[in-house]
């Protein structure tokens, strides 16, 4: 069996950090760095160069498509944060949800990974969602289908499998598994 070349985890983590910081500056790890689409594009290209088989034209095309989708990702994630805020009487602000709620973070990473998956890039989407899984205890497959205004509340132990289809305006609580073929 031939082992495929994949990106280094640290490069994937940096791509995720830059993307999240650009989408929601409140999540930036420091105030001195303001992420820009060109910086994200550069990191995305570094990650894609780690794979076997992508030429410069494919890398440029995929990077452009990813960058063009960022504003739409921000819109959908803002709707998710608003849905959490509207449904959680303990939430003090949407900014608090974006900065502090593990369900929102897992959803944000899922939406980024799902976009990467839609571009047909292998392995990278799973690497992204596994970063969120290790941080939050929430496991969302990047090929799951999740509608807008999505909320994971007290999400520890939530598993959303590849075949799962979730519509709009759905709230999930801790310990829920969706998409399993057997128990």
DRENRO-346783 format. One line per field, with one value per residue (C-alpha): chain; residue number from 1; residue in one letter; x, y, z. Coordinates in steps of 0.05 Angstrom, whole numbers, plus 5000, padded with zeros to 4 digits. Layout:
BEGIN
unit: [A, ...];
pos: [NUM, ...];
code: [a, ...];
xx: [X, ...];
yy: [Y, ...];
zz: [Z, ...];
***
This chain:
BEGIN
unit: [A, A, A, A, A, A, A, A, A, A, A, A, A, A, A, A, A, A, A, A, A, A, A, A, A, A, A, A, A, A, A, A, A, A, A, A, A, A, A, A, A, A, A, A, A, A, A, A, A, A, A, A, A, A, A, A, A, A, A, A, A, A, A, A, A, A, A, A, A, A, A, A, A, A, A, A, A, A, A, A, A, A, A, A, A, A, A, A, A, A, A, A, A, A, A, A, A, A, A, A, A, A, A, A, A, A, A, A, A, A, A, A, A, A, A, A, A, A, A, A, A, A, A, A, A, A, A, A, A, A, A, A, A, A, A, A, A, A, A, A, A, A, A, A, A, A, A, A, A, A, A, A, A, A, A, A, A, A, A, A, A, A, A, A, A, A, A, A, A, A, A, A, A, A, A, A, A, A, A, A, A, A, A];
pos: [1, 2, 3, 4, 5, 6, 7, 8, 9, 10, 11, 12, 13, 14, 15, 16, 17, 18, 19, 20, 21, 22, 23, 24, 25, 26, 27, 28, 29, 30, 31, 32, 33, 34, 35, 36, 37, 38, 39, 40, 41, 42, 43, 44, 45, 46, 47, 48, 49, 50, 51, 52, 53, 54, 55, 56, 57, 58, 59, 60, 61, 62, 63, 64, 65, 66, 67, 68, 69, 70, 71, 72, 73, 74, 75, 76, 77, 78, 79, 80, 81, 82, 83, 84, 85, 86, 87, 88, 89, 90, 91, 92, 93, 94, 95, 96, 97, 98, 99, 100, 101, 102, 103, 104, 105, 106, 107, 108, 109, 110, 111, 112, 113, 114, 115, 116, 117, 118, 119, 120, 121, 122, 123, 124, 125, 126, 127, 128, 129, 130, 131, 132, 133, 134, 135, 136, 137, 138, 139, 140, 141, 142, 143, 144, 145, 146, 147, 148, 149, 150, 151, 152, 153, 154, 155, 156, 157, 158, 159, 160, 161, 162, 163, 164, 165, 166, 167, 168, 169, 170, 171, 172, 173, 174, 175, 176, 177, 178, 179, 180, 181, 182, 183];
code: [x, x, x, x, x, x, x, x, x, x, x, x, x, x, x, x, x, x, x, x, x, x, x, x, x, x, x, x, x, x, x, x, x, x, x, x, x, x, x, x, x, x, x, x, x, x, x, x, x, x, x, x, x, x, x, x, x, x, x, x, x, x, x, x, x, x, x, x, x, x, x, x, x, x, x, x, x, x, x, x, x, x, x, x, x, x, x, x, x, x, x, x, x, x, x, x, x, x, x, x, x, x, x, x, x, x, x, x, x, x, x, x, x, x, x, x, x, x, x, x, x, x, x, x, x, x, x, x, x, x, x, x, x, x, x, x, x, x, x, x, x, x, x, x, x, x, x, x, x, x, x, x, x, x, x, x, x, x, x, x, x, x, x, x, x, x, x, x, x, x, x, x, x, x, x, x, x, x, x, x, x, x, x];
xx: [5000, 5027, 5022, 4994, 5029, 4986, 4997, 5032, 4984, 5017, 5004, 4931, 4924, 4954, 4905, 4847, 4872, 4880, 4812, 4775, 4811, 4792, 4719, 4714, 4770, 4746, 4776, 4845, 4898, 4930, 4913, 4975, 4956, 4898, 4887, 4872, 4846, 4915, 4947, 4895, 4904, 4980, 4970, 4918, 4967, 5022, 4974, 4953, 5026, 5034, 4989, 5011, 4985, 4963, 4996, 5002, 4940, 4897, 4925, 4909, 4838, 4822, 4851, 4810, 4746, 4760, 4773, 4711, 4669, 4693, 4641, 4584, 4614, 4614, 4541, 4519, 4561, 4532, 4463, 4486, 4512, 4447, 4406, 4448, 4439, 4363, 4357, 4402, 4378, 4447, 4482, 4499, 4518, 4532, 4605, 4607, 4579, 4631, 4688, 4668, 4618, 4649, 4586, 4596, 4671, 4657, 4603, 4651, 4705, 4654, 4630, 4702, 4717, 4652, 4672, 4740, 4705, 4660, 4722, 4741, 4803, 4816, 4838, 4843, 4770, 4778, 4841, 4804, 4744, 4790, 4823, 4754, 4737, 4800, 4785, 4710, 4690, 4642, 4654, 4622, 4639, 4657, 4611, 4549, 4495, 4475, 4426, 4428, 4411, 4444, 4458, 4496, 4483, 4525, 4556, 4603, 4595, 4556, 4572, 4545, 4563, 4577, 4507, 4471, 4424, 4402, 4354, 4349, 4333, 4357, 4384, 4423, 4443, 4499, 4508, 4470, 4494, 4466, 4481, 4503, 4483, 4481, 4487];
yy: [5000, 5068, 5122, 5186, 5251, 5297, 5365, 5373, 5382, 5448, 5477, 5456, 5486, 5551, 5552, 5541, 5594, 5646, 5630, 5633, 5698, 5729, 5708, 5730, 5775, 5765, 5695, 5720, 5697, 5766, 5838, 5849, 5804, 5822, 5764, 5780, 5737, 5740, 5711, 5656, 5642, 5636, 5586, 5548, 5542, 5517, 5463, 5443, 5438, 5384, 5337, 5293, 5313, 5386, 5431, 5507, 5520, 5474, 5503, 5574, 5554, 5518, 5574, 5626, 5586, 5578, 5653, 5671, 5630, 5663, 5719, 5669, 5627, 5688, 5702, 5630, 5628, 5694, 5664, 5603, 5649, 5688, 5624, 5603, 5672, 5672, 5602, 5609, 5654, 5650, 5681, 5754, 5771, 5742, 5761, 5717, 5659, 5668, 5674, 5622, 5569, 5503, 5486, 5548, 5534, 5462, 5488, 5541, 5489, 5442, 5496, 5511, 5437, 5426, 5481, 5448, 5381, 5412, 5433, 5359, 5363, 5297, 5287, 5361, 5368, 5311, 5341, 5406, 5374, 5331, 5394, 5418, 5348, 5345, 5416, 5410, 5336, 5349, 5306, 5331, 5297, 5348, 5315, 5319, 5367, 5420, 5477, 5548, 5573, 5511, 5505, 5455, 5468, 5434, 5394, 5345, 5277, 5301, 5260, 5279, 5228, 5234, 5213, 5260, 5312, 5367, 5421, 5494, 5518, 5456, 5453, 5392, 5377, 5337, 5262, 5259, 5214, 5224, 5181, 5115, 5053, 5010, 5018];
zz: [5000, 4980, 5033, 5006, 5020, 5064, 5095, 5162, 5219, 5239, 5170, 5173, 5242, 5217, 5158, 5205, 5254, 5199, 5168, 5235, 5254, 5188, 5193, 5266, 5290, 5362, 5355, 5335, 5383, 5386, 5367, 5325, 5267, 5222, 5174, 5102, 5044, 5012, 5075, 5078, 5004, 5014, 5071, 5032, 4975, 5022, 5047, 4977, 4955, 5009, 4970, 4912, 4843, 4846, 4794, 4801, 4759, 4802, 4866, 4842, 4821, 4886, 4928, 4891, 4900, 4975, 4984, 4944, 4992, 5056, 5058, 5049, 5106, 5151, 5134, 5150, 5213, 5237, 5228, 5269, 5325, 5324, 5329, 5390, 5421, 5410, 5440, 5500, 5557, 5590, 5529, 5540, 5468, 5400, 5410, 5472, 5432, 5377, 5427, 5479, 5456, 5435, 5394, 5353, 5343, 5321, 5273, 5245, 5232, 5201, 5153, 5132, 5123, 5085, 5036, 5026, 5016, 4963, 4926, 4921, 4964, 5000, 5073, 5090, 5110, 5160, 5187, 5199, 5235, 5277, 5304, 5327, 5353, 5396, 5423, 5435, 5439, 5381, 5319, 5255, 5189, 5136, 5085, 5130, 5105, 5156, 5143, 5168, 5238, 5268, 5343, 5384, 5458, 5511, 5454, 5489, 5456, 5395, 5333, 5264, 5212, 5137, 5115, 5162, 5132, 5180, 5157, 5177, 5248, 5285, 5356, 5382, 5454, 5484, 5473, 5407, 5350, 5281, 5221, 5252, 5214, 5277, 5352];
***
